[in-house]
Amino acid sequence: MLILQESCVDSSGSLVVSCPVDSSIMSEVDPSYIQLLPSGFIITSDGKQNENNIQGGNSGNDDVASTSSNTNIGGSLLTVAFQIMVNSLPSNMESVPVVNGLICKTVEQIKAALNCPM
């Protein structure tokens, strides 16, 4: 089994996309006919920016000092996407807890890697 992976970092955010590929199929079939089920995640800004808060101010009194603090009110958005081959029977709910566990574990690992509070 091979893992095909692509990553990118630019001003819009960071992304990682990967896909398992059966290495035995790669040598037997034209690669353009191999079906891929990529999965991955992207981390982007939530759109909020740092805010300069001016505290105090000079109201004509030179003894009052102006102070400023840089308060970070912004954060990040994490989007995770999986493409998984599961049984297509509508009554088969066995795959739901497995997929749910996979998503939760992946998000926990990403948060741990980025030192985010759990």
Protein Blocks (a to p, Z undefined) as FASTA:
>chain_A
ZZdddddddfkbccdddddddfklmmmpcfklpccdddddddddehiacddddehjdehi
akbccddddddfbdcdddddddddddfbfklmklmmmmmmmmmmmmmmmmmmnopaZZ
